Amino acid sequence: MNMSMQTCGNQATDSSARRQVAVQERHVDGRWTDFPQTPIQNEVCKWWFGFQDEFLSSERGVYYTSTTKDLTGCEAKRQIDLFVKPNIEELSKVVHDWKDVEVIGELTETDKTKNITKAKLLQIARYVRDVFSIQPTRRYVHAFILRGNEMQAWVFDRSGPYSSTAFNIHDEPERFIRMIAAYVMMSDEELGLVTFIERKDGDQFITVVEDATGKERRLQLDSAPIAYQRAIVCRGTSCFRAKSPSSKNFQYVAKFSWVSDKRQPEADLLRLARKRGVEGVARLFGHHQITSIADMREGLTFGKAYAFRNTTLSPISSFSQPQSLLSQSFGPLDDLSIAKESPKKRKSMDTGGSPSKRSRSNSQNPDKAKRKNETNSQTTSLYAHDDTSFDNRIFRCLVISPAGRALRDFRSIPELLKALRDAIKAHRSLYTKGKILHRDISENNIIITDREEADGFTGMLIDEDLAKEIGSGRSGARHQTGTMEFMAIEVLQGIDHTYRHDLESFFYVLIWLCARRGWDLCGNPKGRPAESRLRKWYAGTFDQIVDAKEHHMGADGFQKILMEFPLAFNTVKTWCTEIRGILFFLLEDGKLFKGTPPGPTEKLYDRSYY
């Protein structure tokens, strides 16, 4: 037995040596002999796949291209120059799907600029965003760009993108081969997949500590999320229904999110709400801390950040300004090294994904929010970046009960209105009894529940990630709170968040669901506007979004918004008009009142329609 093991070891060593010699022979006189002189995309792909067939065909990942067919699984139709997915025979025979994409590669024949351009980075960011959308629990995504003969590796996580230094593939052949090989050799952990989620026979399982007993509980997740976010730089919140493996019905909701390390943990706020007798808010079952941005970026050295000036991001980009650059070179990979050196353990951050220490974070200055900052489509917060390397976020899984459906999946107008009514009741209880302000009212943070399982509530509030205990002072997190399209006007202007602003957000949710989601309920696209005016609620600068909402809440603008409602929602228009008159009215100087009225909070809650 020992003899056979030694023989196998010798054979593996011989094979590795022969492969290394073969790679070396392809690089002569400072150039890859068979690499296209003019790096046209099709020719580069041909070279790439030929190299893979000869040296990498047995690795855990495999390179593909989708330049002749769109990837499936996402709303947007896109084609990727190069990408990696698992080397599984079944997957090689099916249409490429975003759920299988592990690494993204972009090829460009030439680039006149020395450094990467904003347009190219945004292009690859759109691909990464689709990966995060379909794989919402992904910790980070690897990507690379090959511009002519210049190559650069990128990593995107929930605090932003960062990169290696760019290098010439002919001048640094060993580094080039290490990169190509690293992407198909990485483990699930190194690729940024969440190993906390156990996958078995097509099902997903997690193990959390039950809050009541302190014991570990294994839960099965539903296959598809009931809510997720499409942005990259955000909390990345995604929710799945969950149940005990032996149960037929889903009893819980498992929520994954990346929250600033300066914010009070949601589990603590849920315990506090329960202790103070709050009604209509989800109950804590269990939780688990998975990782953090600081842990994932541990040991990395960051250089000078890219500075893209005078740019306004498009609403489809969902991408914040780039973070600091990774100035660390690549470590060696076993048996594909051109230079002679001792074997070392391969690290995921050879291509930008090694795990990070804690970063500094400064308190936000509300006045800075009035600047004309670039904004993103449907992101969860407005950032006020400073000179620190990155925002440290903690990735947690929180399990709550009862289970429910996302509010956007309402099945009738009465169900929508009742769910919103009860969610406002819950908000009132959270604020008046619990002394906690939610601060992130959106269509994703309200669920439709069974009255019998939810203490008589047909709608409940979830997601207290951005909630704040009244009187607790500033958190120190570097961003304002809220979801862009539902944020109150004054919050966008940097004014301190109040309960009135949350009620304004509830109103925006109602309008949004009627004008945008109502058409899905009706099933008749006739009369649906080609481009909704509500797009202006999340696209453009802060000032532009404020101007749009102020106009739309005025008498003339509001009537145009109501015109986007389907005919079946005509009865809701009257109620929306009355609610608008409560939240917004003209002052003596003719300006629109959009602030918080003085006096007891009960006064405004009592005038809500429930």
ZIMOVEN-V200639 format. One record per run of one state. SS is the DSSP state (2 for helix, 1 for strand, 0 for the rest). FROM is the first residue (numbers start at 0). TO is the last residue. If there is no record, write none. Layout:
# ZIMOVEN-V200639
((SS,FROM,TO) (SS,FROM,TO))
This chain:
# ZIMOVEN-V200639
((0,0,0) (2,1,24) (0,25,25) (1,26,27) (0,28,29) (1,30,31) (0,32,39) (2,40,55) (0,56,59) (1,60,63) (0,64,70) (1,71,71) (0,72,80) (1,81,85) (0,86,87) (2,88,91) (0,92,95) (1,96,96) (2,97,99) (0,100,101) (1,102,107) (0,108,116) (2,117,133) (0,134,138) (1,139,146) (0,147,148) (1,149,156) (0,157,158) (1,159,162) (0,163,165) (1,166,167) (0,168,171) (2,172,184) (0,185,186) (2,187,190) (0,191,196) (1,197,199) (0,200,201) (1,202,209) (0,210,214) (1,215,220) (0,221,225) (1,226,226) (0,227,236) (1,237,243) (0,244,250) (1,251,259) (0,260,264) (2,265,274) (0,275,279) (1,280,280) (0,281,281) (1,282,291) (2,292,295) (0,296,300) (1,301,301) (0,302,324) (1,325,325) (0,326,346) (2,347,350) (0,351,364) (2,365,369) (0,370,379) (1,380,382) (0,383,391) (1,392,400) (0,401,403) (1,404,405) (2,406,408) (0,409,411) (2,412,431) (0,432,434) (1,435,436) (0,437,441) (2,442,444) (1,445,447) (0,448,457) (1,458,460) (0,461,466) (1,467,468) (0,469,477) (1,478,480) (0,481,482) (2,483,485) (0,486,487) (2,488,491) (0,492,497) (2,498,521) (0,522,531) (2,532,536) (0,537,540) (2,541,552) (0,553,553) (2,554,561) (0,562,565) (2,566,582) (0,583,583) (1,584,585) (0,586,590) (1,591,592) (0,593,599) (2,600,605) (0,606,609))
